[in-house]
Amino acid sequence: MSEHAKRTFMVVGTLHAGTDMAEFGALRADEHRQLEVLRAEGRVGAHYVSPARGTTFVEIIAADEEGVAQTMQTLPFARFFDMDVFPTAPADAAELAHRARM
């Protein structure tokens, strides 16, 4: 995928009701390792969690929603969440400068 073909998407994941939290917790280290791999590959940006609401927010960089789904499926926690995908507007100059510093 060429650099200019990449777009940014915000994935909002809501934890399934009745999730086995012991099983979920056992995968935490694997989830964090995979997020780091995806960040290094330039496929994941920001990642936020709202434990009180059982919700996660993951910025995905991909060509399209199929690419988003492929990236999300590599995350061990993916099976515990219902996900909504939101295409975002292209990053402005300030955001691009911020990303370049990271």
N, C-alpha and C positions, 0 to 999 in steps of 0.2 A: 504494500500500500504506500503510495507516495505521500510525502509529508503534507502536501496541500489537500489531499483527499481526506485527511482525518478531520473528524468533527468531535465535538464534546457533547456528552449526554450525562444527565444526572439520573441515577437509578435510586429510587426510594423503595427500600425493602421493609416490609412489615412482618414481624415474627408471627408465625402460625400459632393460633391458639392451641394450647395443649402440648407445646414443644417440650421434649424431654431435656430439661436444662442441664442435667448431668452429661448427657450425650453431647449437647451443644458445647458445654464448657470443656469437654475432653478434646475438642477440635480447635480450641482457641490458638494454640501455638502454631498449628498447621495453617490456619487462616492468616495469621500475621506473617508467616514466612511467604505464603503465596502472594499476599498483598505487596510485599517487598519485591518479589520477582516481577510482578506486573508493573510496579512503579519503575523499576530498572529498565523494563522493556518499553516504557512510555505508553502503557495501556491504561494506567490508573493514575488519577491525580489525587484530589482531596478525598478524604474518607472521614465521615463523622458518625457518631453513634448517640442515640438518645435512649439510654437504658430504661428510663422511666416510661417511655412510650413504646418500647420494643421496636424501634425503628432505626434503620441505618441509611446513610446517604453516601453514595459512592459515585465519584466523577469518573466516567469511562471515556477514553479516547479511542474512537473507532471510525470506520468508513460509514457504517450504517447500523441499524438496530440488530441485524443478524450478527455483526461483529460484537456488539454489546452483549448479546446473549451468549456468544461463544466465550467471551472473557469472563462473564459472571459465572458460567458453569464450571470454570476452573477453581472457583473458591469453595472450600469445604463447607462454609455456612450457607451457600446458595439454596440448598434443599430445605432450609428452615424458614425461608422468607417468600412471601408473595411480593412480586416486584412490579413497579411501574417505571417505565422509561420515558424520560423527558428530554427531547432534543433541546439544546441551548443555542443561543446566539453565538456567533464567532467571538473569540476573545478579542478584546480591544488592546491597544498598544500597552496600556498599563499592566494588564493581566499577562500579556506575553513577556514583558520585562520581568515581572515577578516570577514567572515560571522559569525564565532563563537563569535567574539567581539560585534556583533550588537545586 
